[in-house]
Amino acid sequence: MNKICIVTATRAEYGLLKPLMHLIQQSDSMKLQIIATGAHLSPEFGLTYKQIEADGFVIDEKIEILLSSDTASSIVKTMSLALSGLADVFPRLTPDVIVILGDRYEMLAIASAATIFKIPIAHLHGGEITEGAYDDAIRHAITKLSHLHFTSTTDYRQRVIQMGEQPNRVFNVGAIGLDNIENLPLLTKERLEEDLNIRFKKYNYQVTFHPETLGNQTSADQFQVLLDAIDQQKDSFFVFTKANADTDGRIINQMIDSFVFKNPNKAATFHSLGSLRFLSLVKVCTAIVGNSSSGIIEAPSLKTATINIGERQKGRIQAGSVVNVVSSIIDINRGFAVVKELLLTNSLSSIINPYNNGGASEKILRELVNFLKQEVKYKVFFNK
């Protein structure tokens, strides 16, 4: 029985991988292994490993890596702790393939360790571009360490091939997170109000803002501009989900807590909503606001507008429902006006999501099964 190891370090990443994890768990020929690390194990970030267990999964290994700081030095030290922990974990689990998603620094450590242990890597969401964050370079580095690639659009598949990866190992399956939208019975607005203990208003927004790690403005300055714009919005309610364990992520989270404390009738905040409540919230909102990939990838399938701030997501393929603004109060307020007009004119009903191929998890599992039937010794650079 082949062992497929899923590695997850954040709530968002786990939410995207969960449909694939269920399929592997149900397979007669595959054994699911799970490594939980990073923010999952931190009380400060909500101890979200408990959600993994509540969903019926068994976590095989937990690797503590987070430090109580989010400076560049602490991030590098966190990566070193991940490498050290994996030096013990991989010999115990001996997986046949590692599945990792995206572009976070924890995943670069995972991919580096797997390379030394000669464990093949399957990478999801390669080939994408996010010019405003160092995640961009990390994503491409992981691509070069990986043996099997699952991209979210045809253009991204071509970019992975352009980087020298064999075309017969690069598959455009669409965005895996959209499987949740197709499969989950989303909650009503009334149920959300009850579950989250909030009261919606005429206009409602989900806000997720992560540090723009290559930007010229500080994270605090960028986020303060957004809070000042939010403060000017009338008859509106804002639901914040907190930033990841990135450089300056804690600064943003402290500012969220302070704003919500001062404005309890205008805003609420949560460490993690889980896939069902998060997607349900985005569905009922006027727009998703911030710089999260969920505004680019998931929101269009929910027919919800996005106010995308700054350059963190610059370079990603976008649907017509995404309104791009710079980090200024005037331009962010323009974004609020545009999405209200989109709502008024029902312009979002015909939006097509460029990331939606459908059934990504099934396609990924099928190709994983085929890949594991092959003898994998080394990679060969593809010269087009």
N, C-alpha and C positions, 0 to 999 in steps of 0.2 A: 504494500500500500504506500503510495507516494505521499510525502509530507509537504504540505504547502504552508509556509509560515507567513502570516500577516503581521506587519509591524506598524504600530500606531502610537503617536505621541500627543495628539490633540483631539479635542471633541469633534472638530469639523472634519478632520481626516477620517475618524472612525465612522461618523455618520455617512460619509460617502462610500466607505468600504463595506458597510454592514450588509447590503444585499448580496455581494459576492461571498462574504463570510458565511452567510446562511446557506448558499448553494454548495459551498465546499463542505460544510458541516453535514449536509444531507446526502452527500455523494458516498456511494459504496466503495469507490476505488481511491478516495482521497482522505487523508487525515489532516484536519485543520489544526495548526499551531498558532498561538497568539502571543506576541510580545507586546506588553504595554509599558510605556516609558514616558519621560517628559512630563508635561502638564497633567496627564492622567493621574499621576501619583501625588500631586501637590494639593494640600488643603486650600491654598491661596487661589487655585484655579478650579476648585470645586470637586476634587477627588473623583473625576469622571470615569475612572476605571470601574467604579461601582455600577455605572450605566451599562458597561459592557457585560458585566456579570448578570445584571438584572435582565438583559436581553437574552439570557440563556447560554452565554458562551463561557468557556473555561479558559482563563488566562494561564498560559503555561509558564511564563516568566515575567516578572516585574523588575525593571532596571531603574533605580533611582539615579537621576542625573542632574536635576535642577538645583541651582544655587539661589540664594535669597537676594539676588541682584540681577539686573538686566543690562549691564554694561557690555561693551564689546569683549572685554576680558573675561567676563563671567560666561558669555555665550561660548567662547572658545574653550573654556574649562569644562563647560557642560558637554561639549562634543568629545572632549578627552575622556570624561567619565563614561560616556556612551560606549566609546571604543573599548575601554577597560572592562566594562560589564559584559559586552558581547564576546570578549575573549574567553569568558567562562560559559556563557549561555550557548553559543553556537556548538561547541563540542558536546553539550548535553542534548540539544535538540536534534542535531544533524539533519536539518531540513534539506529537501531535494530542490526547493526553489523558494526564494524570498520575494514577497510581493510588497512593493512600496509605492506610495502615491505622492506626486507633487514635487515640492521644491524647498522644503524646510531644512534647516541646518542639521536637525537630528537625522533626517533621512540620508544626508551625505555621509554622516558617520556610519550609519547602518550599511550603506552601499560599499563604503571603503572596507569595513570589516568583512563583509561577505565576499568581496573580491579576494582578500588574502586567504580566506578559508575555502576558496574555489566553489562557492555556492552561487549558482545562477540567479540572476536578478530579473524580475518582471517589473517594469516601471509603467505607471499610469500617469497620463497628462504630460508627457514629454513634448518637446517641440514648440511649446508656447513661449510667449514673450511678455515680460512684465518689467518695463524699463526702469521703474521707480524703486526697485528693491533688489538687494543682492541675491534674492531668491532666483533671479533670472540666471545668474552664473551657476548657482548651485544646481538648478534644474538641468542645464546642459551638461554639467559634470556628471550627474547621475545617469544621464542618457549614455554617456560614453562608458560607464561602468556596467551598464545593463545589457542583458542578452535578448530580452523580449520586450516589445514596446506596444502599448495600447494608447493611441492618441484620440483626441476628442473631435478633430475635424480633419478633412482631407489635406488642407494646407499644412497642418501641424505634422501629419504623417510625412508629407514631402520634406519638411524641414528636418525631421529625424533622419530620413534617408540621405539628405544633403550633408548631414554630419558624419556620413560614412557607415551607417547601419544597414545591414542586409535587408532589402525590401520584403523578403519572405518572412521576416521576423518583426515587421512593423504593421500593426493592424489599426485601422480607423474604426473604433467601436462607438464613438460618441462619448458624452460625459456620463460617467457612472452614477453621479449624484442624481441624475434625472430618473433613474430607476425608482428612487424613493417616491417621486412625484406620481409616477404611474401606478405604484403598488400600494401606497399608504392611503387609508381613508382619512382625509384631512378633517380637522376639527372646525366646527362652526365658530363664528365670532362670539356667540354667547358662551360656548364651552370654553373658549380661550379666556374670556373675561373671568369666568369662574375658576379655571385652573391657575391662572396667573395672578388673580386677585387685583385686577385692573379694571378701568372703565374707559372704553374707547370714546373718541370724540368725532367730529365731522371728518377731520383728516388725521390719519394715523401712519406712523413711520417706524420701520425697524432700522436701527442704527448699529453698524459695525465698522469700527475704524481701527486699522492697524498702523503701526509706525511705517513711514515711508523711508526705508533705511538708506536710500541713496539721495534723499532730498536735501535741499539747502536750508530749509526751515527746520527748526527743532520740532520734535513730535508734539511737545507742549504747545508751541505757537500754532501749529497747524490745527490741533484739536480745539484750541481755544477759539479760533476763528469759526469753526463749525458750531461750537456751543453758543457763540454770540449770535450766529444766524438763526439757530434753533430758538433762542430766547425771543426772537422777533416774530415767530410764527404764532398766529392766533388760532384758537379753536382747534388745536392740534395736540396729539399725544405721541410720545416717543418711547419706544422700548429699546433699550441698549443691551447688546450682548458684549461682553468684555473682550479686550484684546488678548491675543495669544502671548505666550512667553517669548517675546522677541525683544530685541534691544529697545528700551524705553517703553515697553508694553505696560509696565507697572505704573508709569507716570500717567498714561491714558486712563487706566483703571481707577486711579485715585481721583482724577478729574471727573470721571463719570459718577463715582460715589458722592462727591461733593455736590455736583449739579442736581442729582436725584434727591439728595437730602434737602436741598434748598427749594426744590420744585416737585413735591410729592404728587401734586395734582396734574402735573404735566409730563412726568417721566417715571419710568421704572427700569431696573437693571437686573440682569441675571448672568451668572457665570456661564451656564449652559442650559439651553432649552431642550436639547435632544432633537432628533430629525423631525419627528412628527409635529411637535409644537412649533419648531422654527419654521418649517415649510408652511404650516397652517397660518402662522402669523404673517409671513410674507404674502400669502395669498389674499388675506383680508386687508392688507395695508395699502395706502395710497402709493407708497414707494419704499424701496430699501435705500438707505442713505449711508455713504461712507466710501470705503475703498476695498471692500471684500470681493473676492472672486464670485461669491454667491450672487452678487448683484449682476454680474456679467453672465454667469452660466445657468443658475437655477431660476432667477426671477422671471426671465422672459417666458419660460414654460408655464409659469403661474399667472401670466398676463398682468404682471406687476411692473411698474416703472422703476427705474434706478437713477439716483443722483450719484454719479461716480466722481469723486473728488480727487484732484491732483493727478499724479503720474504713476502711482503704484501699479495700476492695471494697464498702463499705456502699452500698446502693441497687441493686446488681445483682440481677437475678432469679436465684434459686438452686434447685438440685435438693435433694431430701431427703437426699442424701448429704453435704451440707455442714454441719459443726458449727461454729458461730460462738462464739468465745471472746474475752474481753478480754485485754489484755496484763498478765496476772498469773500467777505460777507456779501458784497453786492452780487457776485456771480453765483454763490450758493443760493441766495434768495431768488435769483433768476431761475435756478433749477427747480426750486419749490413751485414757482409760478408755472413753469412749463409742464411739470407732472400733474398739476391740478387741471390744466387745460386738457392734457391727454385723458385724464379721468372723465372730465366733463363731456368730451366729444366721443368717448368710447373708442378711442383710436388704438387701444392696446389689444382689442379682441382679435385682430388679424395679424399680430406679431408672430413671426416665424423664428424659432430658436435655432441658430446655426450649429448648436452642439447636440442636437437631439437626433440620434439615429435609432434609438429604441433598443432595449434589451442588452445593454452593455455588459451586464454581469454574466449573462448566459454566453455571450460571445467570448468574453475573457476566459471563462472556465473551459470552454471548448478548446481554445488555443493552448491553454496551460496543459490540458490533457495530451494534446498532440505533441507539444514541446517535450514533455516528460518521457515520451516514447523514443525520443532521439538521444543519441549519445553526444553530449555537449562537452567539448574539450577546450576550445578557445574561440575567440571571435576573429573574424576576418574583415578587414576594412573594405567597404564597398566603394569602388571608384566608378562613378557614373560615367 
